[in-house]
Amino acid sequence: MPPTPEARATADRFVFDTGNLKYLAMHLPKGALERTVPGAGWTVRQMLAHLAEAQEGYAEILEGLQQGVPPDPSRFDPTAHNAQVAARHHETPLPEIVNVFDVSVRRLVAALGCVDEAASRAKIGLFGLPDVLRAWSNHAAGHGMEMLDVLPELRDDPMLLNWLLYEDFSQEPEHLASQRRLMQEVQHSYAAGEDQDPREEEDE
């Protein structure tokens, strides 16, 4: 049976988000990996590792469901699980994290390709699989917005703006506020550029 439209859309979303996260990771300014991200209190390095490992975990859960194996109950204690991930990746080199992104997204897309109508009726914990897929789909962009808050050097990057300014954060007030600040910065930047006389640029 073919995958459900929602599973296909989720796979596409993970490919898109992973590409943007890898782009962000490979364009970080010197020392940026150790900057602390607001909220979680993790470094940029730990946040990237968290997102890469999350994709790996999602793939494991879906593969388990296909084999009739329910997910480990420890996965439903995100505070403890995330603390372990952060501690484990305190000094992980960036190329290793990028490699986890590459491996995990291929594995996750393959697993999502097996989510047909019958599989979509499964439950993960207390929630149905369609609701879980929607939650997973929203995960990366929210953390991307948090990281961009401590990366002023990248706040005018067209690739990242295309990613985060078009995200729907209407259900996440803190991320929505960050997105609006970013939009205002972009608007002010363009307004300042339009106000400048082109002849002044030539003189410079």
C-alpha positions in Angstrom: 0.0 0.0 0.0 1.3 3.5 -0.7 2.0 5.9 2.1 -0.7 8.3 3.3 -0.6 11.9 2.0 0.3 13.0 5.5 3.2 10.6 5.7 4.5 11.8 2.3 4.2 15.4 3.3 6.0 14.7 6.6 8.8 13.0 4.7 9.1 16.1 2.4 9.1 18.4 5.4 12.0 16.5 7.0 14.0 16.6 3.8 13.4 20.4 3.7 14.2 21.1 7.3 17.3 18.8 7.3 18.7 20.7 4.4 18.2 24.0 6.1 19.7 22.8 9.4 22.7 21.5 7.5 23.0 24.8 5.7 22.9 26.6 9.1 25.4 24.3 10.6 27.9 24.7 7.7 27.6 28.5 7.7 28.1 29.1 11.5 30.5 31.8 12.4 33.6 31.0 14.5 32.7 30.2 18.1 28.9 30.0 17.4 28.7 26.3 18.3 29.2 27.3 22.0 26.6 30.0 22.1 23.8 29.3 24.5 20.3 29.1 23.0 17.5 30.7 25.0 14.9 28.5 26.6 16.6 25.1 26.7 19.9 26.5 27.9 21.8 24.3 25.4 24.5 25.3 23.1 24.0 25.5 19.4 26.1 22.4 19.1 23.8 20.5 21.5 20.7 21.8 19.8 21.8 20.6 16.4 22.7 17.2 17.9 19.3 17.1 19.6 17.6 17.6 16.3 19.7 15.0 14.5 19.2 12.4 17.2 15.4 13.2 17.2 15.2 12.2 13.6 17.0 9.0 14.4 14.5 8.3 17.2 11.5 9.0 15.0 12.8 6.5 12.5 13.3 3.9 15.2 9.8 4.4 16.5 8.3 4.0 13.0 10.4 0.9 12.2 9.3 -0.6 15.5 5.7 0.0 14.8 6.1 -1.8 11.4 7.5 -4.8 13.3 4.8 -4.7 16.0 7.2 -3.4 18.6 5.9 -0.5 20.8 8.2 2.4 21.5 10.3 2.3 24.7 8.3 4.1 27.5 11.5 6.1 28.4 10.9 8.1 25.2 7.8 9.6 26.8 10.0 11.4 29.4 11.4 14.1 27.2 13.0 16.0 30.0 15.2 13.1 31.0 15.8 11.9 27.4 16.8 15.4 26.2 19.1 15.9 29.2 21.0 12.8 28.3 21.3 13.9 24.6 22.6 17.3 25.7 25.2 15.8 28.0 26.3 13.3 25.4 26.9 15.9 22.8 28.7 18.6 24.9 31.8 18.4 22.6 30.7 16.3 19.6 32.4 17.6 16.4 30.1 19.3 14.0 30.9 16.8 11.1 29.7 14.0 13.2 26.4 15.8 13.9 26.0 16.5 10.2 26.6 12.9 9.4 23.8 11.9 11.8 21.5 14.3 9.9 22.4 12.6 6.6 21.9 9.1 7.9 18.8 9.7 10.0 16.9 11.6 7.3 17.3 8.8 4.8 16.2 6.3 7.4 13.2 8.4 8.4 12.0 9.0 4.8 12.2 5.3 4.2 10.2 4.6 7.3 7.6 7.2 6.5 7.2 5.6 3.1 5.8 2.5 4.8 3.1 4.5 6.7 -0.1 3.4 4.8 -3.7 3.8 5.9 -3.5 0.8 8.2 -0.3 1.9 9.9 -1.7 5.4 10.3 -4.2 4.1 12.8 -1.5 3.1 15.3 -1.0 5.0 18.5 2.3 6.2 20.0 1.7 6.6 23.7 -1.7 8.4 24.1 -1.7 9.9 20.7 -2.6 8.7 17.2 0.1 8.6 14.6 -1.2 11.4 12.4 -1.1 13.8 15.4 2.4 12.6 16.3 3.6 13.2 12.7 2.3 16.8 12.9 4.2 17.4 16.1 7.4 15.9 14.7 7.0 18.1 11.6 7.0 21.3 13.7 10.0 20.4 15.8 12.9 21.6 13.7 11.7 25.0 12.6 11.0 26.0 16.2 14.5 25.2 17.3 15.8 26.8 14.2 14.1 30.1 15.2 15.7 29.8 18.7 19.1 29.3 17.2 18.8 32.2 14.9 18.1 34.4 17.9 21.7 34.0 18.9 23.2 34.0 15.4 22.9 37.7 14.3 25.5 37.0 11.6 22.9 34.7 9.8 19.7 36.7 10.4 19.8 38.2 6.9 20.7 35.0 5.1 18.2 34.4 2.2 18.1 30.6 2.7 17.3 30.8 6.4 14.8 33.7 5.9 13.0 31.6 3.3 12.8 28.7 5.8 11.8 30.5 8.9 9.7 33.5 7.8 7.2 31.3 6.0 6.8 28.9 9.0 3.4 28.9 10.8 4.2 29.7 14.4 0.6 30.7 15.3 0.4 28.0 18.0 3.8 28.9 19.5 3.7 32.4 20.9 7.4 32.7 21.7 8.5 31.5 18.3 5.9 33.8 16.7 7.3 36.8 18.6 10.9 35.9 17.4 9.6 35.5 13.8 7.9 38.9 13.9 11.1 40.5 15.3 13.0 38.9 12.4 10.5 40.2 9.9 10.8 43.7 11.2 14.6 43.5 10.9 14.3 42.4 7.3 11.7 45.2 6.5 13.9 47.9 8.1 16.9 46.6 6.2 15.1 46.7 2.9 13.7 50.1 3.7 17.1 51.5 4.5 18.5 50.1 1.2 15.6 51.7 -0.8 16.2 55.1 0.9 19.9 55.2 -0.2 20.6 57.1 -3.4 22.2 54.7 -5.9 24.7 57.4 -6.7 25.9 57.3 -3.1 26.7 53.6 -3.6 28.7 54.4 -6.7 30.7 57.1 -4.8 31.5 54.5 -2.1 
